[in-house]
Each structure stands twice: as C-alpha cells, then as structure tokens.
Amino acid sequence: QLIADVAFVGALQRDLKRLGYYCGPIDGIYSDDVSDAIARLQKNYSMRVTGTLTIPVRRALHLP
C-alpha cells in the first residue's frame, strides 16, 4: 500500500505543503496531520471527504 512507502508519503507531504494544506515535517510518516490535510484538499476540490489517499487525490496532486 502506498501510505507505507516512506518516499511516496514524503512526496505527498511535499505537495500538500506546497499547496498550503500541510504544515508538518516532510518525514514520510502518514500522520493524522497528513490525513487532515487530505480532507481539506478533498473539501476544496469538491471530492467526497474521507481524509484518505484516494485516486482523485493522487490525480489532483499529480502523483502516480
């Protein structure tokens, strides 16, 4: 699963931070802060708000 991949989660954190959704460290750890940032992105992009890494979230962030 992608959230267990430290490099992928680091890229996710970096992109969420770049867009202003995430303020924590870029450490590759899928924390509650990352989940909250995803939920805010989902709300702003009119997605179903789950706080989880979904394919639409990956597309919005241009992640594989």
C-alpha positions in Angstrom: 0.0 0.0 0.0 1.3 3.5 -0.9 0.9 5.0 2.6 3.5 2.5 3.8 6.0 3.8 1.3 8.2 6.5 3.0 9.2 8.1 -0.3 5.7 8.3 -1.6 4.3 9.8 1.7 7.2 12.3 1.6 6.2 13.3 -1.9 2.6 13.5 -0.7 3.6 15.7 2.2 5.7 17.9 0.0 2.8 18.5 -2.5 0.3 19.1 0.2 2.6 21.6 1.8 3.3 23.4 -1.5 -0.5 23.9 -1.8 -0.8 25.1 1.8 -2.8 22.2 3.2 0.0 20.7 5.3 2.3 22.4 7.8 4.1 19.5 9.4 7.5 18.0 8.7 8.4 16.1 5.5 9.3 12.9 7.2 7.5 10.2 5.2 5.2 9.3 8.1 1.4 9.2 7.3 0.2 11.0 10.4 -3.2 12.5 11.4 -1.9 15.8 10.1 -1.5 14.3 6.7 -5.0 12.9 6.8 -6.4 16.2 7.9 -4.6 18.0 5.0 -6.0 15.4 2.6 -9.5 16.1 4.0 -9.1 19.8 3.4 -7.9 19.3 -0.1 -10.9 16.9 -0.8 -13.3 19.6 0.5 -11.8 22.3 -1.6 -11.9 20.1 -4.7 -15.5 19.0 -4.1 -14.5 15.4 -3.6 -16.0 13.0 -1.1 -14.2 13.9 2.2 -12.6 10.8 3.7 -9.2 12.0 4.8 -7.7 9.0 3.0 -5.4 8.8 0.0 -7.8 8.2 -3.0 -7.1 8.1 -6.7 -8.8 11.6 -7.2 -6.4 13.0 -4.5 -3.4 11.4 -6.3 -4.6 12.9 -9.6 -5.2 16.4 -8.0 -1.6 16.3 -6.7 -0.2 14.7 -9.9 1.1 11.7 -8.0 1.4 8.2 -9.5 
